[in-house]
């Protein structure tokens, strides 16, 4: 069994590559507020913005995050991979590594949490 740190580092490296490769091609649309996604599900994805945020928040809490310590997430949708990306940044303690991302698959509703380093 691989140590959790190695697996986490590999996942974060993969996420960084995905961000670099897809960041400027226009497939992603930022939705700063889940309410802004309401009524535009056909343009962005099939999951309503409130549902995406709920899945992400439950996943983050399950990983031990106190969401009161973080600013509301920046939400982005990647239409090619059909994934919602939510970036949570530490609000009360903006130190290096005090952030994390949650990726929610629009087709399955499954979420993955990527810790900041």
N, C-alpha and C positions, 0 to 999 in steps of 0.2 A: 504494500500500500504506500502510495506517495504521500509525503508530508503535506499537510494542508497549505503551508506557505508556498511550496513549489507549485501546487495546483492553482492557487490564487494568483501567483505571479504569471503563470502561463495564460490564465484566463484574461488577466489585465493586459498582458502583452497582445493577445489576440484582439481584445477590444480596442486597443490603441491603433492597431493596424486597420481595423474596420473603420474607425473614426477618420484616420488619415486618407484612406482610399475613397470614402464616400462623402467626406465633408464638403466638397466644393462642386458636386455634380448636380445639385438642384433637386435630388430626389427627396430630401428631407424638408419637412415644413415644421417650423417651430410653432408651438402653441403654448404661450407663456401661462395660460390659465386653462384648466380643464373645461371651464364653462365656455371658453372661446371655441372649443371643439364641438360643442352641442349643435346639432343641426347640420354638421358638415361631415358626418361619419362616412358618407360615400366618397368624399374627397380624400379623407385622411385614412380611415380604416373602418372596420366593422364594429369595434368596441367603442361605446360612448366614452368620452373623456373622463367622466366621473368614475366609471367602472375601472378604467386603466389606473387612475390615481388610487382607487381603493385597493386593487391588487398589489400595486407597488408599495403602498403604505403597510399593508399586512405582511408582505414579504420582508420589508425593512425591519418592522417590529419583531418578526420571528428571528431575525439575525441579531437582535439585541440593540437596535438603534432607538434612541429617544428622539422622536421626531420634533419635539418642542425645541431641540437644540439646533434645528436646521431651518433654513429659509424654504419657502415653497419651491417645489422643483421646477426646473426648466424642462419642458416636455417637447420632444421631437418625434416625428414619425418618419420612418424610412419605408417608402412605398414599394421598393423592390424586395426587401427582406420581410416586409409586413411586420415590422417590429416598432414598438414604442420605446423610446429611450427617455428616462427621467433622471435628471442630474440634481442631486441634493447637495447643497453646500452649507457647511457649518456657519451659523449666523452669530452665535454667542461667542464662539472661539474660532476665528478664522485662521487656524494654524495649518501648516502644510499637512496634507493627508486627512484633514477633517472634512471629507466629502465622500460621497459614494454614488454609484449609478445603479439603476434598476432597469432591466430590459424586459419588456412584456411582449410576448408573441401575440400578435393580433388574431391569429387563427385559433390558438389553443388556450390563450389566457394564462399561460404559464409564465412565471417570472424568475429571473436570475439576478442576484445581487452581486455587484462588483465593488469591493472595498477600495477606498482611497489609500494611497501610500505616501 
